[in-house]
Amino acid sequence: MNALISIGTNSTRLLVLGDRGEIVAIDSRGTRLGTGLAQSGNLDRDACARTLAVVDEYLDVVGRLRARVACIATSAMRRASDGDAFAAELTARIGVPPRILTGDEEATYSFLGATSGTRGDELVGVLDVGGGSSELAVDVPAFARSNGTVAFTGSIEIGAVRLAERHPLLLGAVALDDAERAATIAATRRDIAATLAPYAAAPRPARVIVVGGTAFTAASMLAGRDERDGVTMSRAQRIDLIDALLARDLAQRKALPHIRPQRADILPAGLLIIDEACALLGIDTVTVSTDDLLAGYLASPAYAATARP
């Protein structure tokens, strides 16, 4: 069995696959490692402790399954001035150092994971909105699989946590009235459009697959069920969901069906990033895939090179 622990800005995750590629264990916890990182430049010690506690739980699972294990980390550890010190703490626990992915590597593995079953010769885009960064990759999936690389990758250091920290009214401390929602959304969209401007240079895909916690949570809410793979999300649905969330305070959001409490504060920010990225690409409706960064990395040669037996 092969196991992968992923240390993200918002979530710490585990994926364990069996010898035939079947899911043996999967979990995600909202540890919010990126708390306050934009202001201090350092990792919050309470957030580090939360993350390490979850890693310890995951290692218990890995040990019981007798799986080999590797660890990857993304935006928060790329940016933190004390990322090396936290990496040393992770290494002491896991037995191998976490591989801190570059933004382009993150985009590549997300693309390879999300398109693993995609056939045909059309250009496909994969958009991964995380807590600290957003990645876009565009290629013909068959070409990318044969080459092991993706023709276009772009990583921008803006994600649902970072954007919500920049626009605190998105977080749900209070419910916003009609005028407040309109003003907050307009200001946030201007910020995102400027930040994501490099995506305008990407080849125009025929369709876009979205992955990441924002996409997974929104898909569950729209579908009314926990199964979200293959759920489609139109621009009208995204706009309606953003408006409905901002009209509620955080406690009211957490009471909504199928929303993950760990994501209720940052979900509007993540949805706005998805919507603005799609506008730049000329795409209305996207499809959600639950095969993502972790699946892509587990299937790559890099996993074998970094895993602890």
Buried (B, 14 or more C-beta within 10 A) or exposed (E): BBBBBBBBBBBBBBBBBEEEEEEBBEBBBBBBBBBBBBEEEBBBEEBBEBBBEBBEBBBEBBEEBEBBBBBBBBBBBBBBEBBEEBBEBBEEEBEBBBBBBEBBBBBBBBBBBBBBEBEEEEBBBBBBBBBBBBBBBBBBBEEBBEEEBBBBBBBBBBBBBBBBBBBEBBBBEEBBEEEBBEEBBEBBBEBBBEBBEEBEEBEEBEBBBBBBBBBBBBBBBBBEEEEBEEBEBEBEBBBEBBBBBBBBBBEEBBEBEBBBEBBBBBBBBBBBBBBBBBBBBEBBBBBBBBBBBBBBBBBBEBBEEBBBE
